[in-house]
Amino acid sequence: MRVVVIGASGTIGGAVADALGARHEVVRASRRGPVRVDVTDAASVEALFEGVGAVDAVVCCAESGALAPLEGSSDEEYWSGLGGKLVGQVNLVRRALPWLRDGGSVTLTGGLIPDGLAHATLGHLVNAGLVAFVRAAEAEMPRGVRLNVVSPGWVRETLVALGMDPADGTPAADVARVYAEAVEGAVRGRSLEV
Ligand SMILES: NC(=O)c1ccc[n+]([C@@H]2O[C@H](COP(=O)([O-])OP(=O)(O)OC[C@H]3O[C@@H](n4cnc5c(N)ncnc54)[C@H](OP(=O)(O)O)[C@@H]3O)[C@@H](O)[C@H]2O)c1
């Protein structure tokens, strides 16, 4: 397969690109990567596919949302995850479809936020929105194209980087296996929790 991984220089995206790269041709993209794209910029996403051409799968592990309090944060700070992680990934699906071969797939990234994590309202909104979008949009996928979202909890390498206890984190390589199942398997319209 020919697979585009967006966010391939990141913690999760790097592990996904490595896992898929063992079996498939992987195009590693990000804002500053060998192949450049910014999922917040529609023209940049168009340019990515014009450059890469037809693909069998698109995986997005890019963007995130900051933790920001409901009261007291600026609008820019509060809504930062909306344009990239939610709207950016939805726009990516819309723009990827014409370039996906029959029976191909798009795999997005959501997340599982631990109970009690402060200032995570926007994150909950974005992740719930992605799950709802994927469930609903599956019915509109053309030519057998499958759409899923992987919803990871804390990744072990991220907890280590943040100086937090890594005990409850899942290794990035294990998270990457779930993305690989989404790309190589038959699942459709699902949130895959890991
Ligand atoms: N790590 C965790 O514990 C965890 C847990 C749950 C959910 N998640 C979710 O998983 C996703 C990836 O997390 P991560 O920890 O792997 O992030 P990360 O290590 O910060 O990597 C982010 C990747 O995305 C690229 N990127 C960022 N903004 C982009 C944009 N606008 N357009 C294109 N590429 C962009 C970055 O490269 P450039 O800077 O070169 O663009 C990088 O390759 C996020 O949505 C995050 O919320 C992560």
The ligand as a MOL file (V3000), in Angstrom:
LIG
                    3D

  0  0  0     0  0            999 V3000
M  V30 BEGIN CTAB
M  V30 COUNTS 48 52 0 0 0
M  V30 BEGIN ATOM
M  V30 1 N 0.8600 11.5270 23.2230 0
M  V30 2 C -0.1840 11.2250 23.9780 0
M  V30 3 O -0.0720 10.8000 25.1640 0
M  V30 4 C -1.5640 11.3530 23.3900 0
M  V30 5 C -2.6570 10.8160 24.0900 0
M  V30 6 C -3.9330 10.9550 23.5460 0
M  V30 7 C -4.1000 11.5920 22.3190 0
M  V30 8 N -3.0100 12.0910 21.6720 0 CHG=1
M  V30 9 C -3.2300 12.7670 20.3950 0
M  V30 10 O -2.4210 12.1780 19.3960 0
M  V30 11 C -2.0450 13.1650 18.4420 0
M  V30 12 C -0.5440 13.1450 18.2800 0
M  V30 13 O 0.0530 13.3110 19.5440 0
M  V30 14 P 1.6390 13.2170 19.7440 0
M  V30 15 O 1.8720 13.1570 21.2100 0
M  V30 16 O 2.2250 12.1790 18.8440 0 CHG=-1
M  V30 17 O 2.0730 14.6700 19.2220 0
M  V30 18 P 3.5250 15.2360 18.9030 0
M  V30 19 O 4.5890 14.2980 19.3890 0
M  V30 20 O 3.5350 16.6430 19.3630 0
M  V30 21 O 3.5910 15.2130 17.3030 0
M  V30 22 C 2.7260 15.9940 16.5370 0
M  V30 23 C 3.0610 15.7520 15.0670 0
M  V30 24 O 2.1370 16.4730 14.2760 0
M  V30 25 C 2.8360 17.4030 13.4370 0
M  V30 26 N 1.9450 18.5660 13.3480 0
M  V30 27 C 1.5460 19.3930 14.3350 0
M  V30 28 N 0.6880 20.3090 13.8760 0
M  V30 29 C 0.5270 20.0290 12.5460 0
M  V30 30 C -0.2410 20.6250 11.5080 0
M  V30 31 N -1.0080 21.7150 11.7320 0
M  V30 32 N -0.1830 20.0960 10.2730 0
M  V30 33 C 0.5890 19.0060 10.0230 0
M  V30 34 N 1.3530 18.4060 10.9480 0
M  V30 35 C 1.3180 18.9200 12.2030 0
M  V30 36 C 4.1770 17.6320 14.1340 0
M  V30 37 O 5.2380 17.9700 13.2620 0
M  V30 38 P 5.4940 19.4860 12.7670 0
M  V30 39 O 5.7000 20.2900 13.9910 0
M  V30 40 O 6.6850 19.3570 11.8550 0
M  V30 41 O 4.2700 19.8690 12.0180 0
M  V30 42 C 4.4390 16.2280 14.6610 0
M  V30 43 O 4.9180 15.4070 13.6090 0
M  V30 44 C -2.6290 14.4980 18.9640 0
M  V30 45 O -3.8880 14.7090 18.3550 0
M  V30 46 C -2.8300 14.2390 20.4420 0
M  V30 47 O -3.8580 15.0230 20.9920 0
M  V30 48 C -1.7630 11.9910 22.1730 0
M  V30 END ATOM
M  V30 BEGIN BOND
M  V30 1 1 1 2
M  V30 2 2 2 3
M  V30 3 1 2 4
M  V30 4 1 4 5
M  V30 5 2 4 48
M  V30 6 2 5 6
M  V30 7 1 6 7
M  V30 8 2 7 8
M  V30 9 1 8 9
M  V30 10 1 8 48
M  V30 11 1 9 10
M  V30 12 1 9 46
M  V30 13 1 10 11
M  V30 14 1 11 12
M  V30 15 1 11 44
M  V30 16 1 12 13
M  V30 17 1 13 14
M  V30 18 2 14 15
M  V30 19 1 14 16
M  V30 20 1 14 17
M  V30 21 1 17 18
M  V30 22 2 18 19
M  V30 23 1 18 20
M  V30 24 1 18 21
M  V30 25 1 21 22
M  V30 26 1 22 23
M  V30 27 1 23 24
M  V30 28 1 23 42
M  V30 29 1 24 25
M  V30 30 1 25 26
M  V30 31 1 25 36
M  V30 32 1 26 27
M  V30 33 1 26 35
M  V30 34 2 27 28
M  V30 35 1 28 29
M  V30 36 1 29 30
M  V30 37 2 29 35
M  V30 38 1 30 31
M  V30 39 2 30 32
M  V30 40 1 32 33
M  V30 41 2 33 34
M  V30 42 1 34 35
M  V30 43 1 36 37
M  V30 44 1 36 42
M  V30 45 1 37 38
M  V30 46 2 38 39
M  V30 47 1 38 40
M  V30 48 1 38 41
M  V30 49 1 42 43
M  V30 50 1 44 45
M  V30 51 1 44 46
M  V30 52 1 46 47
M  V30 END BOND
M  V30 END CTAB
M  END
